[in-house]
Amino acid sequence: MKKSSPTVSRIPLRGPLLRGERRPRVALVGRPFTGKSTIFAAAASPAVQHERLAGVGGAYQECVVEVGLDQISLVDLPPIQSLLDLPENDRIVLKYLLWGDQWPLIAGHDRDQPAVAFPAPDVLLQVVDATRLEQDLTLSLELSLLGKPLVIALNRLDEARDKGLYINVKSLSERLGVPVVPTIAHMGKGISALFAAVVEAARSGLCPLPQPPSKHLRPSLREINQAIARPEIDAAFRVPRAMLLAQLACADAYFGSELGMHFPEVVPQIEATRAAAARELPRPLAEELLADRHHRSAQLFAAVTTPRSPETGARWRYWLDELFLHPRWGLFGSLAVFALVLFFVFEVSAVLDSLSSARLNEWAGEWQPDSTLGVVGRAVVDGLIGLVGIVVPYMLPLVVLLVALEETGIMYRVAFVLDRGFHRIGLHGGVAVPFLMGLGCNVPAISAAATSSSGRERVVAAILITFVPCSARSAIILALGAKYLGMLGVVVMFLLPLLTIALLGRVLAHRFSDDTPGLIQEIPPYRLPDWRSLAQKTWERTSDIVTIVTPLLVVGSVVLALLTHFGADAAINSALTPVTAWWLGLPVVLGVPILFGILRKELSLLMIYQALGTQEIVPLLDWAQIFTFLVFITFYIPCLSTFAVMLKTLGRRDAWFSVLLSVGGALLLAGLARVGAEAVKLLL
C-alpha cells in the first residue's frame, strides 16, 4: 500500500517580503473620536515608542506590527480636522505627512524643527466614523491630494446600521479608488482585513483616483496652476502639484505666506485670478472651493448610503459580542470563561481524579515491596499512575474545553479583551489561552505558548506560566490553607502568584529586550466546533506528555524510590537543612517531601503527613510555618514534567534560567513570608 504524504500548508508570496528596510511606514490619520487610537491599540506591540512632533503639538505613537509574513511601522498621529488653515500645532501633522523629518526650503526657517528621525509615511490609513461619514469624506478628498496610497477604515459600522444607515462599501471604494474596509475597532472586527489591505496598498503603490473640482471652478484653478508651474517652486515646496494648487487657491495662510516670502513675484498673478473669480462666482474663490468640496462629499455620501429600518431579526451574535468584546462589559465575558475553567479544574477534574488515579493509588498502595527489584517496579507503577493523574483528570478535560472555546471563536474574543492587560507585562493577549490552561497543568500550557508565540514572547510566556498555580499546587493551597489559614490566607496565596507574574513580566521584558512586534488578532465568526479539528488540536497540545514527560516521570520516580529504599532520607534531610530549618524555619524532616515535589506537587502534601506521622499537623507546625511552607511550595522549582517541556521548548539555557528563577524567587518570597508572619505573631 502506498503511504500517503503529509499535508503541507503553502502560503503564496505577493512579491518580496516587506520586512526590515522594506518595511513600509503607515500613518493613522483621522478626525477626533473616529476610533483611530483604538485601531492602533488593537494592533500595537507591548513596546510602543512615544515622541513629540517637532517639539509642539500632540505626541505620536509608533510600533512595529506583524501582518502575516510582512511587517509595517504603524504610527498613530494626533487627530486632525482638515488640511486647510491649520493652527500651528496641527500644521506639524501635515508637515510630517508631506515631508517626514526632511523639511524643504520653505520650512527651513520655521521655529520648531524636527526633533527626532521620522521618515514620511508610505501609506495613509484614514479612520472614518460611519455614523458621521459625510464629514469624514471631506477629509478623504483632501488626503487624496497628497499623492500617497490611502486605505480607509470604515469604523463603527455597527452603530451606523443600528441607526438605520447602510453604506455600500464596494461603491465607496470604487468611487474613491482606495480600499475601504469595514471595522468595529473596539471589538477587533475587521482589523485583520484592514491591515492586509494596508500591506497590499504599500506593495502596489496605487494612489487614490483624482477627485477634480466642479467644472465652473476649473478655469480659475487652471490660471493659478500656470502661475506656479515652475521647477523652482516645486523644488522649494516638495508638495504634489494638486495639493499645492488646492492650498493656494483656498488662500491657506501658511502656504500663501511661504509663497509670498520665497516667490513674491508670483503672488500678484494669483491675487488677480482670485479677484477675477470673485466677480464671476457667487462667492470668493476660497469659499467656493470649500463649498464645492463639501458638496462633492455630500454627493458621494448620498450615492453610497441607503436609509433603512434597523434589523429586527435574530441578534444573538450581536449580544454575544456585547458580552465578550465590549470595552466595558467584555471583561465580564472573560471572567465567565475564567470561572468555567476553574469549575473544570476544581469540580470536573476532582471527579475524574477520584475515578482514575485515586483508585489506581488505592490499588497500588497494597503493594509494599521490600526487595530492590520490587521497589523499582513499584516506582515505575507510581510514575505511570502519576502520569494518569496528570492527563486524565486535569490535562485532557481542560485542553478539550479550551480548544472547543477556540473553535467556537470565544477564546479569540477573550484574548482581544485581555490584550491590553498582557501588554503591561510585555506580552500579547494571544497567550491568554496558555495561561488559562496553566491553571490545570503547566505542561500543555507551555506547549501551547510555544505554538502561539515566538522569540522573546515565547520565552517570557513560558517562564511566567511556571508561576501559574496549577491544579496540583492549588490542591495543596486548598487542602492546607483552607483548613489552617482560613479564607483570607487562601486569597493571599492565590494573589501572590498573580502579583509575581505581573512584576516579573516587566522585569523579564527588559532582560529579553528585543522589540516585540504587534500582532493582528483576528476575530473569527462564531461557529460550532469541528470534532476532527478538536481531536487534532487536543493531541497536538498533549502529545508532549507521552513523548517527553512519561520517561522522565518514570525515571524520576525510580531514582527517588531508590534513595528512600537505601536509607538516604536522613542524608537528604540533612543536606536540605539550610533551606528547611535555617531559612524557612520548618522541621528538618520536611526536606524529603519538598524534594519529592519535583516529581509531582501532590506528593509533597502526602509525604508531609508521612514525615510528621500525623494528618493533624497544627501541633507540630503553627500557622506561620504553614504559610511559609505554602509560599515556598507554590513557587519553587517546576515539577519534572514541566521542566522537561521547557527544556524542549526553550532550550537548555532558558530552561535552567527558569529553574534558578523559580528556586530563587521561592526562597526570597518564602523568606519574606516567614519574616512577615513572625512579625504578625509578635503583634498578636
Stockholm file with secondary structure:
# STOCKHOLM 1.0

chainA/1-684         MKKSSPTVSRIPLRGPLLRGERRPRVALVGRPFTGKSTIFAAAASPAVQHERLAGVGGAYQECVVEVGLDQISLVDLPPIQSLLDLPENDRIVLKYLLWGDQWPLIAGHDRDQPAVAFPAPDVLLQVVDATRLEQDLTLSLELSLLGKPLVIALNRLDEARDKGLYINVKSLSERLGVPVVPTIAHMGKGISALFAAVVEAARSGLCPLPQPPSKHLRPSLREINQAIARPEIDAAFRVPRAMLLAQLACADAYFGSELGMHFPEVVPQIEATRAAAARELPRPLAEELLADRHHRSAQLFAAVTTPRSPETGARWRYWLDELFLHPRWGLFGSLAVFALVLFFVFEVSAVLDSLSSARLNEWAGEWQPDSTLGVVGRAVVDGLIGLVGIVVPYMLPLVVLLVALEETGIMYRVAFVLDRGFHRIGLHGGVAVPFLMGLGCNVPAISAAATSSSGRERVVAAILITFVPCSARSAIILALGAKYLGMLGVVVMFLLPLLTIALLGRVLAHRFSDDTPGLIQEIPPYRLPDWRSLAQKTWERTSDIVTIVTPLLVVGSVVLALLTHFGADAAINSALTPVTAWWLGLPVVLGVPILFGILRKELSLLMIYQALGTQEIVPLLDWAQIFTFLVFITFYIPCLSTFAVMLKTLGRRDAWFSVLLSVGGALLLAGLARVGAEAVKLLL
#=GR chainA/1-684 SS CCCCCCCCCCCCCCSSCCCGGGCCEEEEECCTTSSHHHHHHHHCCSCCEEEESTTSSCEEEEEEEEETTEEEEEEECCCCSCSSSCCHHHHHHHHHHHHTTCCCGGGTTCSSCCCSCCCCCSEEEEEEEGGGHHHHHHHHHHHGGGCSCEEEEEECHHHHHHTTEEECHHHHHHHHTSCEEECBGGGTBTHHHHHHHHHHHHHHCCCCCCCCCCGGGHHHHHHHHHHHCCHHHHHHHCCCHHHHHHHHHTTCHHHHHHHHHHCGGGHHHHHHHHHHHHHHSSSCHHHHHHHHHHHHHHHHHHHHEEECCCCCSCCHHHHHHHHHTCTTTHHHHHHHHHHHHHHIIIIIHHHHHHHTHHHHHHHHHTCCCCSHHHHHHHHHHHHHHHHHHHIIIIIHHHHHHHHHHHHHTHHHHHHHHHHHHHHTTTCCGGGHHHHHHHTTCHHHHHHHHHHHCCHHHHHHHHHHHTTSCCHHHHHHIIIIIHHHTHHHHHHHHHHHHHHHHHHHHHHHHHHSCSCCCEECCCCCCCCCCCHHHHHHHHHHHHHHIIIIIHHHHHHHHHHHHHHHHTTCHHHHHHHTHIIIIIISCCCGGGHHHHHHTTTCHHHHHHHHHHHHTCSCCTTTSCHHHHHHHHHHHHHSSCCHHHHHHHHHHHCHHHHHHHHHHHHHHHHHHHHHHHHHHHHHHHHC
#=GC SS_cons         CCCCCCCCCCCCCCSSCCCGGGCCEEEEECCTTSSHHHHHHHHCCSCCEEEESTTSSCEEEEEEEEETTEEEEEEECCCCSCSSSCCHHHHHHHHHHHHTTCCCGGGTTCSSCCCSCCCCCSEEEEEEEGGGHHHHHHHHHHHGGGCSCEEEEEECHHHHHHTTEEECHHHHHHHHTSCEEECBGGGTBTHHHHHHHHHHHHHHCCCCCCCCCCGGGHHHHHHHHHHHCCHHHHHHHCCCHHHHHHHHHTTCHHHHHHHHHHCGGGHHHHHHHHHHHHHHSSSCHHHHHHHHHHHHHHHHHHHHEEECCCCCSCCHHHHHHHHHTCTTTHHHHHHHHHHHHHHIIIIIHHHHHHHTHHHHHHHHHTCCCCSHHHHHHHHHHHHHHHHHHHIIIIIHHHHHHHHHHHHHTHHHHHHHHHHHHHHTTTCCGGGHHHHHHHTTCHHHHHHHHHHHCCHHHHHHHHHHHTTSCCHHHHHHIIIIIHHHTHHHHHHHHHHHHHHHHHHHHHHHHHHSCSCCCEECCCCCCCCCCCHHHHHHHHHHHHHHIIIIIHHHHHHHHHHHHHHHHTTCHHHHHHHTHIIIIIISCCCGGGHHHHHHTTTCHHHHHHHHHHHHTCSCCTTTSCHHHHHHHHHHHHHSSCCHHHHHHHHHHHCHHHHHHHHHHHHHHHHHHHHHHHHHHHHHHHHC
//
